[in-house]
């Protein structure tokens, strides 16, 4: 009799695990396109150099960052302009222990 309960519990937990993984996969399948298509907040702006086609080939000097900080319409936070000047660097690093 005890063996029947153990088998039943294992079966219920197995089916529950499969359903949980299936729900998680469906959530990711639905959420990924929504995340990539959604423009985000209309209060955010991405500023790139003129003529650049993406963030990767754009460069803004520190002098230009100062101009953007002082521009009218930049939201303040704690008395400072709410901007985030970021650097994107692509660097090739070899895998440790792997030879090509």
C-alpha positions, 0 to 999 in steps of 0.5 A, a space after each residue: 500500500 505504501 508503494 502506491 502512495 510513493 508512486 502517486 506522489 512522484 507522479 504528481 510532483 513530476 507532472 507539476 514540474 513539467 507544468 511549471 517548466 512549460 508555464 515558464 517557457 510560455 512566459 519567456 516566449 511571450 515576454 521576450 518580444 514584448 520587451 524588445 518591441 516596447 519603446 520603454 518610457 517616453 521620458 528616456 532618450 538615447 543620444 548618439 553622435 550625428 551619423 552613427 547608426 548604433 550605440 557601438 559606432 557613436 562617441 560623445 566627448 566629455 564636453 558634449 556630456 557637459 552640454 547635455 547635462 546643462 540642456 533644458 529639459 533634462 530631468 534632475 534627481 537630487 539636484 543633479 541632472 539625471 543622465 548616464 554617460 556610458 562607454 561600450 567596449 568590445 574586447 576579445 578575450 581568449 577562453 582560459 584552458 581552451 586552445 583554438 
